Amino acid sequence: MTNAIEMHGVEKSFGITKVIQGVTLSVAKGERHALIGPNGAGKSTTFNLISGYMKPTSGTILLNGQDIVGLPPFQINRRGLSRSFQVTNVFAKMTVWENLRCAVLWATGHRYAFWKNVDALPEVRERTAQILQDISLVSRRDVPAGLLTYAEQRALEIGITIAGGADVVLLDEPTAGMSHAETERAVEQIRRLTEGRTLLIVEHDMSVVFGLADRISVLVYGEVIATGTPAEIRGNKKVKEAYLGEEAA
């Protein structure tokens, strides 16, 4: 079966500095896969390479079996991949509803036309309402996104990420900065929203990683040093020495 994401010998250099060094990685369809590693390991750069925000210096990247190297982000998105970012990226002055509706409009094939009344598009209303319910922000429907709490903004961003119906979702540190209770709610939400989809997640909270991921890859200094199930990674001596330490206990 074709993997959702494949990277073969991918390298990325900035001048003489090599950030990604021959990364080979595969994410199976329907799998929840975590990419972990210390700060500066190259995790966000890997996300940028997969989603088209950066072009690799060398190597191959496949999405559902198709080469996507060199494609701009919007074309990769149209092929079924969507991502979130470390920094919350929502339209602060627009309401929660309007943020979600923008994402749904594009996904349902509607483009800008000044004579169209978007409120008269039932499929857009229904899809937007469903996502609003899925991310538990129904009561915040008409609140400007900039006035949401941090955790609510992250939930909204996940809603925007999945609004297009992408079958491959990349989430970059979705629980960063959250309290323990907020993290638990976010994990449950991510588990529910990515059901039946492929998830690749970058996350520093090891309780999230070991509780959510089917498989884990460990990136250190731009190289994948291990890939395996949570139990295999937890018991991997090389991973403990390079990254996990006491967190593996």
C-alpha positions as CSV (number, residue, x, y, z in Angstrom):
1,M,0.0,0.0,0.0
2,T,1.2,3.5,-0.8
3,N,2.3,5.5,2.2
4,A,0.7,8.9,2.8
5,I,4.1,10.6,3.2
6,E,7.5,9.4,2.1
7,M,10.9,11.2,2.3
8,H,13.9,9.6,0.8
9,G,17.4,11.0,1.4
10,V,16.1,14.6,2.0
11,E,18.7,17.2,2.7
12,K,18.3,21.0,3.3
13,S,21.1,23.4,3.6
14,F,21.2,27.1,4.3
15,G,24.5,28.3,2.9
16,I,27.1,26.0,4.3
17,T,24.9,24.9,7.2
18,K,23.2,21.6,6.7
19,V,20.0,21.5,8.7
20,I,18.4,18.3,7.4
21,Q,20.9,15.5,6.7
22,G,19.6,12.6,4.5
23,V,16.2,12.2,6.2
24,T,14.3,9.1,5.2
25,L,10.8,8.9,6.7
26,S,7.5,7.1,5.9
27,V,4.1,7.7,7.3
28,A,1.4,5.1,6.6
29,K,-2.1,6.1,5.5
30,G,-4.3,6.5,8.5
31,E,-1.4,6.5,10.9
32,R,-0.8,9.0,13.7
33,H,2.9,9.6,13.6
34,A,4.9,11.9,15.9
35,L,8.2,13.6,15.0
36,I,10.1,14.5,18.2
37,G,13.6,15.8,19.0
38,P,15.4,18.5,20.8
39,N,15.1,22.2,19.9
40,G,17.0,22.9,16.6
41,A,16.8,19.3,15.5
42,G,15.0,20.4,12.2
43,K,11.4,19.4,13.0
44,S,9.7,22.6,11.7
45,T,12.1,22.6,8.7
46,T,10.9,19.1,7.9
47,F,7.3,20.3,8.1
48,N,8.2,23.2,5.8
49,L,9.8,20.9,3.3
50,I,6.8,18.5,3.2
51,S,4.2,21.3,2.9
52,G,6.2,23.2,0.2
53,Y,7.2,26.3,2.2
54,M,10.8,25.3,1.5
55,K,12.4,23.3,-1.2
56,P,14.9,20.5,-0.3
57,T,18.5,20.8,-1.4
58,S,18.3,17.2,-2.5
59,G,16.1,14.2,-2.0
60,T,12.5,13.1,-2.8
61,I,9.2,13.8,-1.0
62,L,6.1,11.9,-2.0
63,L,2.5,12.6,-1.0
64,N,0.2,9.6,-1.6
65,G,2.8,8.3,-4.0
66,Q,3.2,11.5,-6.0
67,D,6.4,13.7,-6.1
68,I,5.7,17.1,-4.6
69,V,9.2,18.6,-4.5
70,G,9.0,22.1,-6.0
71,L,5.2,22.5,-5.8
72,P,4.0,25.6,-4.1
73,P,2.1,25.1,-0.8
74,F,-1.4,25.8,-2.4
75,Q,-0.9,23.0,-4.9
76,I,0.2,20.6,-2.2
77,N,-2.8,21.6,-0.2
78,R,-5.1,20.8,-3.2
79,R,-3.5,17.3,-3.3
80,G,-4.8,16.6,0.2
81,L,-2.3,18.0,2.7
82,S,-3.0,20.7,5.3
83,R,-0.9,22.0,8.2
84,S,-0.9,24.2,11.2
85,F,2.0,26.4,12.5
86,Q,3.8,26.9,15.8
87,V,2.5,30.5,15.9
88,T,-1.3,30.8,16.0
89,N,-2.4,31.9,12.5
90,V,-6.0,33.1,12.4
91,F,-7.8,36.3,11.2
92,A,-7.9,38.1,14.5
93,K,-10.6,40.6,13.6
94,M,-12.9,38.1,12.0
95,T,-15.3,36.0,14.1
96,V,-14.8,32.3,14.7
97,W,-17.6,31.5,12.3
98,E,-16.1,33.7,9.5
99,N,-12.6,32.2,10.0
100,L,-14.0,28.7,9.5
101,R,-16.3,29.7,6.7
102,C,-13.3,31.2,4.7
103,A,-11.6,27.8,4.9
104,V,-14.8,25.9,4.0
105,L,-15.5,28.2,1.0
106,W,-12.2,27.5,-0.6
107,A,-12.5,23.8,0.1
108,T,-16.0,23.6,-1.5
109,G,-14.8,25.2,-4.7
110,H,-16.3,28.7,-4.2
111,R,-14.1,31.6,-5.3
112,Y,-14.4,35.3,-4.8
113,A,-17.4,36.8,-6.5
114,F,-18.9,40.1,-5.2
115,W,-22.5,39.1,-6.4
116,K,-22.6,35.9,-4.3
117,N,-24.3,35.9,-0.9
118,V,-22.2,33.3,1.1
119,D,-25.0,33.0,3.7
120,A,-27.2,31.5,0.9
121,L,-24.8,28.5,0.4
122,P,-26.3,25.7,2.4
123,E,-23.4,23.3,2.0
124,V,-21.0,25.9,3.3
125,R,-23.2,26.7,6.3
126,E,-23.7,23.1,7.2
127,R,-19.9,22.2,6.9
128,T,-18.9,25.3,8.9
129,A,-21.5,24.5,11.7
130,Q,-20.2,21.0,11.9
131,I,-16.6,22.0,12.3
132,L,-17.7,24.6,14.9
133,Q,-19.3,21.9,16.9
134,D,-16.3,19.5,16.4
135,I,-13.9,22.0,17.9
136,S,-16.3,22.9,20.8
137,L,-16.6,26.6,20.0
138,V,-20.3,26.9,19.3
139,S,-20.7,29.3,22.2
140,R,-17.9,31.5,20.7
141,R,-19.4,31.6,17.2
142,D,-19.6,35.4,16.9
143,V,-16.5,36.3,18.9
144,P,-13.6,37.9,17.0
145,A,-10.8,35.3,16.9
146,G,-8.4,37.7,18.5
147,L,-10.4,37.7,21.7
148,L,-10.3,33.9,22.2
149,T,-8.1,32.4,24.8
150,Y,-4.9,30.8,23.6
151,A,-6.3,27.3,23.8
152,E,-9.4,28.4,21.9
153,Q,-7.3,29.9,19.2
154,R,-5.3,26.7,18.8
155,A,-8.6,24.8,18.6
156,L,-9.8,27.2,15.9
157,E,-6.6,26.8,13.9
158,I,-7.0,23.0,14.0
159,G,-10.6,23.5,12.8
160,I,-9.3,25.7,9.9
161,T,-6.7,23.0,9.1
162,I,-9.2,20.2,8.7
163,A,-11.9,22.4,7.1
164,G,-10.7,21.6,3.7
165,G,-11.2,17.9,4.2
166,A,-7.5,17.1,3.8
167,D,-6.6,13.4,4.3
168,V,-3.1,14.3,5.5
169,V,-2.8,16.7,8.4
170,L,0.4,18.2,9.9
171,L,0.2,19.8,13.3
172,D,3.2,21.8,14.6
173,E,3.2,21.8,18.5
174,P,-0.6,22.1,18.9
175,T,-0.5,21.9,22.7
176,A,2.4,24.3,23.3
177,G,1.7,26.8,26.1
178,M,-1.4,25.0,27.3
179,S,-2.2,23.9,30.9
180,H,-2.5,20.2,31.7
181,A,-6.3,20.4,31.5
182,E,-6.2,22.3,28.2
183,T,-3.7,19.8,26.8
184,E,-6.0,16.8,27.7
185,R,-8.9,18.5,25.9
186,A,-6.8,19.3,22.9
187,V,-5.5,15.7,22.6
188,E,-9.0,14.3,22.7
189,Q,-10.0,16.8,20.1
190,I,-7.1,16.0,17.8
191,R,-7.8,12.3,18.2
192,R,-11.4,12.8,17.2
193,L,-10.8,15.2,14.3
194,T,-8.1,13.1,12.7
195,E,-10.0,9.8,12.9
196,G,-9.6,8.2,9.5
197,R,-6.9,10.7,8.4
198,T,-3.2,10.6,8.4
199,L,-1.6,12.7,11.1
200,L,2.0,13.9,11.4
201,I,2.6,15.9,14.6
202,V,5.5,17.7,16.1
203,E,5.2,17.9,19.9
204,H,7.4,18.4,22.9
205,D,5.0,17.1,25.5
206,M,5.9,13.4,25.8
207,S,2.6,12.5,27.5
208,V,0.9,13.7,24.3
209,V,3.3,11.9,22.1
210,F,3.2,8.5,23.8
211,G,-0.6,8.8,24.3
212,L,-1.5,9.8,20.8
213,A,1.0,8.4,18.3
214,D,1.0,5.0,16.6
215,R,4.6,5.4,15.6
216,I,7.3,7.9,16.5
217,S,10.4,9.2,14.7
218,V,13.2,10.9,16.5
219,L,15.1,13.6,14.8
220,V,18.5,14.8,16.2
221,Y,20.7,17.2,14.4
222,G,18.8,16.8,11.2
223,E,18.9,13.0,11.2
224,V,16.3,10.4,12.0
225,I,18.0,8.3,14.6
226,A,15.1,5.9,15.3
227,T,11.5,5.1,14.3
228,G,9.2,2.8,16.1
229,T,6.1,2.2,18.3
230,P,5.9,4.3,21.5
231,A,7.1,1.2,23.5
232,E,10.1,0.7,21.1
233,I,11.1,4.4,21.3
234,R,10.7,4.5,25.1
235,G,13.1,1.5,25.4
236,N,15.6,2.7,22.8
237,K,18.9,3.3,24.5
238,K,20.2,5.6,21.7
239,V,17.0,7.8,21.9
240,K,17.3,8.0,25.7
241,E,20.9,9.2,25.4
242,A,20.2,11.7,22.7
243,Y,16.8,13.1,23.8
244,L,14.4,11.4,26.2
245,G,16.5,10.9,29.2
246,E,14.4,10.6,32.3
247,E,11.2,11.3,30.3
248,A,11.4,7.7,29.0
249,A,10.9,6.4,32.5
